[in-house]
Amino acid sequence: MFSRLAAVLCVLWGVAQGFNNSLPFSVEEEDALLTVPQLIRKYGYEVEEYEVPTEDGYLLSMYRIPGQKGAREFPVLMMHSLFSSCSDWVLIGRKHGLAYLLADRGYDIWMGNARGNRYSRKHQRLSVTSHQFWDFTFHEIGYYDVTALIDFVLDRTGAQRLHYIGFSQGAMTSFVALSSRPEYNEKIVQLHALSPAVYMYRSGSAIIRLLTSLLSPLSITFKSVGINEFLPHLEQQYYLFRWLCPTPGQNFCRAVVHDVAGPNPTQLNAKMLRIFLGHFPAGASTKQVRHYAQIINDGIFRQFDYNDIRQNREAYGTRIVPRYNLSQVTVQVRTYFGYNDNTVVYQNVLQLESELPNVVGSYPVPDKRFSHVDFILANNVREILYREIINNVEQTDRKS
């Protein structure tokens, strides 16, 4: 009797500490040190690697998990979040990662990487060490990268349209693309927006609010010393984070994740967090982060504000920074959101839905503690989110 009580108390103590020992994923510690293609091959899937040129000269890495020939009419393009890479879709391993689950059902999977992350650091003319290489925000990712990736997938597969799945920035940049270049609405069967980072001004994170308030002086400092990249990927970052956040506990790392993403300790496994921190952060430009700070501060989904009348006139032909016209996004949109998401608060998603003309589905994840990071790392993400996405994709296929 006493031993059973002690065991129960130990389990409760572990949950209280946010240290969940039960890992549903078939992953290994070395996964933190592997590239995405290495991970895909390790877990028994074929992978093809491509370099996709954009109109303005960037060379983007894209990885494909080929589907069963003739099994599905429409391919699937997946785009990752800010500071991340396409590892978002495969880190939790086969039988759980969304890319694998869709591939297992015969879908042709294409995973893009935005300019500036660890996999997309090439340009046809510019050096990655130059200021010009990093002179972009999420606008260019949407306007150039997303559209180039869409065109590449359709050209390679011969399909007329594709499914688009985006998480956070990956969803937001699709709205940039479709509002700025409306002809691309015809190239998407349905847009699945997971925690779309369009409106972020209600953020519940103290860290996000602090960084946003400090970003202007930080940007000036970075520019003066020639720093153009924010949170770059480091080869040794896995070991750095293991030192900063030793197991058990991982108190510092978990405190940061819980504040930025929202606390859901029983769904974030200690081993999975270590593996994740081998891949995240993956890099972004300082100008890109400044653009985020602007839309967080003013609550307006618009292009980059140079805070200078002359520069705004040169860029836009007017001193007023153009807003993205969401009424131009005519494709069918499905949103997915968590009630405990500190990064993209659910009220912001509801605001986005109210401004879109063709929302065909709105899915609040049934776990009330579901946070931002849970979209890619939660122990139960397959059961409470990915099954819903897959079902929606397949239903759309049958109707199209």
C-alpha positions in Angstrom: 0.0 0.0 0.0 2.8 2.4 1.0 4.8 1.6 -2.1 1.8 2.4 -4.3 1.2 5.7 -2.6 4.9 6.6 -3.0 4.7 5.8 -6.7 1.7 8.0 -7.1 3.3 10.9 -5.3 6.4 10.5 -7.4 4.3 10.8 -10.6 2.5 13.8 -9.3 5.8 15.4 -8.3 7.1 14.8 -11.8 4.1 16.4 -13.4 4.3 19.4 -11.0 7.9 19.9 -12.1 6.9 19.8 -15.7 9.0 16.7 -16.3 7.0 14.0 -18.1 8.9 10.7 -18.4 6.4 9.0 -20.7 7.5 9.6 -24.3 5.1 8.4 -27.0 7.5 9.2 -29.8 10.0 6.8 -31.3 12.9 9.2 -31.3 16.5 9.1 -30.2 18.8 11.7 -28.6 21.0 11.8 -31.7 18.0 13.3 -33.6 19.0 16.6 -32.2 22.2 16.6 -34.3 20.8 15.3 -37.6 19.6 17.4 -40.5 16.1 17.1 -41.8 17.1 14.8 -44.7 19.1 12.6 -42.4 16.1 12.3 -40.0 13.8 11.4 -42.8 16.1 8.7 -44.2 16.8 7.4 -40.7 13.1 6.7 -40.1 12.7 4.8 -43.3 11.3 7.3 -45.8 12.7 8.4 -49.1 13.7 12.0 -49.4 14.5 14.2 -52.4 16.4 17.5 -52.0 15.8 20.6 -54.1 17.1 24.1 -54.4 14.3 26.5 -55.4 15.3 30.0 -56.9 13.1 33.0 -56.1 12.5 36.0 -58.3 14.9 38.1 -56.2 17.7 35.6 -56.3 17.5 33.5 -53.1 18.0 29.8 -53.3 15.6 27.9 -50.9 16.1 24.3 -49.8 13.0 22.2 -50.1 12.6 18.5 -49.1 10.2 16.0 -50.6 8.8 12.8 -49.2 7.4 11.3 -52.4 3.9 9.9 -52.2 2.6 6.7 -53.7 2.4 7.3 -57.4 -1.2 8.1 -58.4 -2.5 7.7 -54.9 -3.4 11.4 -54.4 -4.3 14.1 -56.9 -3.0 17.0 -55.0 0.5 17.4 -53.4 1.0 19.0 -49.9 3.2 22.0 -49.3 4.2 22.6 -45.6 5.7 25.8 -44.2 7.4 26.3 -40.8 7.3 28.9 -38.0 9.5 31.8 -37.2 13.1 31.0 -36.1 12.5 27.4 -37.2 12.8 25.2 -40.3 10.9 22.3 -41.9 12.0 20.2 -38.9 8.7 21.3 -37.4 7.0 18.6 -39.4 9.2 15.6 -38.7 10.9 16.0 -35.3 8.5 13.9 -33.3 9.2 10.9 -35.5 7.3 8.5 -37.7 3.7 7.6 -36.6 3.4 11.1 -35.1 5.0 13.8 -37.3 2.4 15.4 -39.6 4.6 15.0 -42.7 5.0 11.3 -42.1 1.3 10.7 -41.3 0.3 12.4 -44.5 3.0 10.5 -46.5 1.7 7.2 -45.0 -1.7 8.0 -46.5 -0.2 8.4 -50.0 0.3 12.2 -50.1 3.3 13.8 -51.9 4.9 15.9 -49.2 6.9 19.0 -49.9 8.5 20.9 -47.0 9.8 24.4 -47.7 12.4 26.5 -45.8 12.2 30.3 -45.7 15.1 32.5 -46.7 17.7 33.0 -43.9 17.1 29.8 -41.9 19.9 27.2 -41.6 18.8 25.4 -44.9 18.3 28.5 -47.1 21.4 30.6 -46.8 22.3 31.0 -50.5 21.8 33.7 -53.1 22.6 33.8 -56.8 24.6 37.1 -56.3 24.8 38.0 -52.6 27.1 36.6 -49.9 25.3 35.4 -46.7 27.7 37.7 -44.8 26.5 40.8 -46.6 23.9 43.2 -45.2 22.0 43.0 -48.5 21.4 39.3 -48.1 19.5 39.9 -44.8 17.6 42.9 -46.0 14.2 41.1 -45.9 11.2 40.7 -43.6 8.3 38.3 -43.6 6.9 40.3 -46.5 9.6 38.9 -48.9 9.1 35.4 -47.5 5.4 35.6 -48.4 5.7 37.5 -51.7 8.7 35.7 -53.1 9.4 32.5 -51.2 5.9 31.1 -50.7 5.0 31.8 -54.3 8.2 30.3 -55.7 7.7 27.1 -53.7 4.1 26.8 -54.8 5.1 27.1 -58.5 8.0 24.7 -58.1 5.8 22.0 -56.6 3.1 22.4 -59.2 5.7 22.4 -62.0 7.5 19.3 -60.7 4.3 17.3 -60.1 2.2 18.5 -62.9 -0.7 19.1 -60.5 -3.0 22.1 -61.0 -3.3 22.8 -57.3 -1.9 21.8 -53.9 -2.8 21.7 -50.2 -1.0 24.3 -48.1 -0.3 23.7 -44.4 1.4 26.5 -42.5 2.3 26.9 -38.9 2.5 30.3 -37.3 4.8 32.3 -39.6 4.3 29.6 -42.3 0.5 30.4 -42.2 0.9 34.1 -41.9 3.2 34.4 -45.0 0.6 32.5 -47.0 -1.8 35.4 -46.3 0.9 37.8 -47.4 1.3 35.9 -50.7 -2.4 35.5 -51.4 -3.3 39.1 -50.6 -0.4 40.5 -52.5 -0.6 38.2 -55.5 -4.3 37.1 -55.6 -3.7 34.9 -58.7 -2.1 32.3 -56.3 -5.5 31.6 -54.7 -6.3 29.5 -57.8 -3.3 27.3 -57.1 -4.4 26.1 -53.6 -7.1 23.6 -52.9 -7.4 24.6 -49.3 -5.2 26.5 -46.8 -4.7 25.0 -43.4 -3.6 27.8 -41.0 -2.2 26.4 -37.7 -2.0 29.2 -35.2 -1.6 31.9 -37.9 0.7 34.7 -36.7 -1.3 37.5 -38.5 -2.5 39.4 -35.4 -0.2 39.1 -32.4 -0.9 42.3 -30.4 -2.8 40.4 -27.6 0.3 38.3 -26.8 0.2 36.8 -23.3 4.0 36.5 -23.2 6.0 38.8 -20.9 9.1 37.9 -22.9 7.5 38.8 -26.3 6.3 42.1 -24.9 9.7 43.0 -23.4 11.6 42.1 -26.6 9.1 44.1 -28.6 9.6 47.2 -26.4 13.4 46.9 -26.6 13.7 46.0 -30.3 14.3 49.6 -31.6 17.4 50.2 -29.5 18.5 46.6 -30.0 18.2 47.0 -33.8 20.3 50.2 -33.7 22.9 48.4 -31.7 22.9 45.3 -34.0 23.2 47.6 -37.1 26.1 49.5 -35.6 28.1 46.3 -35.1 27.0 44.6 -38.3 24.7 42.0 -36.9 22.0 41.1 -39.5 20.9 37.7 -38.2 18.7 37.1 -35.2 19.0 33.8 -33.3 21.1 32.0 -35.9 21.5 28.2 -35.8 24.7 27.1 -34.1 26.2 23.7 -34.6 26.8 23.3 -30.9 23.5 24.7 -29.7 22.2 21.2 -28.5 25.2 21.0 -26.1 24.7 24.6 -25.0 21.1 24.0 -24.1 21.9 20.8 -22.4 24.3 22.8 -20.2 21.8 25.6 -19.6 18.9 23.2 -19.0 20.1 20.0 -17.4 17.7 17.2 -16.9 15.7 16.6 -14.7 13.9 19.9 -14.4 15.1 22.0 -17.4 13.9 24.9 -15.3 15.3 27.8 -17.4 14.3 26.4 -20.8 10.9 25.4 -19.6 10.3 28.8 -18.1 11.1 30.5 -21.4 8.9 28.0 -23.4 6.0 28.3 -21.0 6.1 32.1 -21.1 6.4 32.5 -24.9 4.3 29.6 -26.0 1.9 29.0 -23.0 2.4 26.5 -20.2 1.3 22.9 -20.8 4.0 20.9 -18.8 2.5 17.5 -19.1 2.6 17.6 -22.9 6.2 18.7 -23.3 8.6 15.8 -22.8 12.1 16.5 -21.5 13.8 14.4 -24.1 11.7 15.9 -26.9 12.6 19.4 -25.7 16.3 18.6 -25.9 15.9 17.3 -29.4 13.9 20.3 -30.4 16.6 22.7 -29.1 19.1 21.0 -31.4 17.1 22.3 -34.3 15.6 25.5 -32.9 16.4 28.4 -33.4 17.3 28.1 -37.0 17.8 31.8 -37.8 16.0 34.9 -39.1 16.9 38.4 -40.1 16.9 41.3 -37.6 14.7 43.3 -40.0 12.2 40.4 -40.1 12.0 40.5 -36.3 11.6 44.3 -36.4 8.6 43.8 -38.7 7.0 41.4 -36.2 7.6 44.0 -33.4 5.7 46.5 -35.5 2.6 44.4 -36.0 2.6 43.4 -32.4 2.9 47.1 -31.3 0.3 48.6 -33.6 -2.0 45.5 -34.2 -2.1 46.2 -37.9 -1.2 43.5 -40.5 0.8 45.6 -42.9 4.1 45.9 -44.7 7.3 47.1 -43.1 7.3 50.7 -41.7 10.7 52.4 -42.3 9.6 55.1 -39.8 10.8 57.6 -42.3 8.5 59.4 -44.8 11.1 59.5 -47.6 11.9 55.8 -47.3 8.2 54.8 -47.1 7.5 56.9 -50.2 10.4 55.3 -52.1 9.2 51.8 -51.1 5.4 52.2 -51.5 4.8 55.5 -53.3 3.1 56.9 -50.3 4.0 57.9 -46.7 1.3 55.5 -45.4 2.4 51.9 -45.1 0.1 49.6 -47.1 -2.0 47.0 -45.2 -2.5 43.5 -46.5 -5.9 43.3 -48.0 -7.3 40.0 -46.5 -10.4 40.3 -48.7 -8.2 39.2 -51.6 -7.6 35.8 -49.9 -10.4 34.0 -51.6 -9.1 30.4 -51.2 -10.9 28.1 -48.7 -9.3 28.6 -45.3 -9.3 26.4 -42.2 -7.9 27.7 -39.0 -6.7 25.7 -36.0 -5.9 27.4 -32.6 -5.2 26.7 -29.0 -6.9 28.4 -26.0 -3.6 28.5 -24.1 -1.4 29.9 -26.9 0.6 32.8 -25.6 2.2 33.6 -29.0 -0.9 33.8 -31.1 -3.8 34.3 -28.7 -7.0 32.7 -29.9 -8.9 36.0 -30.0 -6.4 37.1 -32.6 -7.2 34.1 -34.7 -10.9 34.8 -34.4 -10.2 38.4 -35.6 -8.4 37.0 -38.6 -11.4 34.7 -39.4 -13.8 37.7 -39.3 -11.7 39.4 -42.0 -11.4 36.5 -44.4 -14.1 35.9 -47.0 -13.9 32.1 -47.3 -13.3 30.5 -43.9 -14.7 26.9 -44.2 -13.5 25.6 -40.8 -12.4 26.8 -37.4 -11.0 24.2 -35.0 -10.3 25.1 -31.4 -8.0 22.3 -30.1 -10.1 20.5 -27.4 -7.2 20.4 -24.9 -7.7 23.8 -23.0 -4.0 23.8 -22.1 -2.9 23.5 -25.7 -0.1 26.0 -26.4 1.9 27.3 -29.3 4.7 24.8 -29.2 2.2 22.0 -28.8 1.3 22.3 -32.5 4.5 20.5 -33.2 5.7 18.9 -29.9 2.8 17.9 -27.7 2.6 14.2 -26.7 -1.0 14.1 -27.8 -0.8 16.3 -30.9 -1.5 13.4 -33.3 -4.8 12.4 -31.5 -6.2 15.9 -30.9 -5.0 17.9 -33.9 -3.3 16.0 -36.7 -6.1 13.5 -37.2 -8.4 16.5 -37.7 -6.1 18.1 -40.3 -5.7 14.8 -42.1 -9.5 14.2 -42.1 -10.1 17.7 -43.5 -7.5 17.2 -46.2 -9.0 13.9 -47.3 -12.5 15.2 -47.2 -11.5 18.2 -49.4 -9.8 15.7 -51.9 -13.0 13.8 -52.2 -15.0 16.9 -52.9 -12.5 18.5 -55.4 
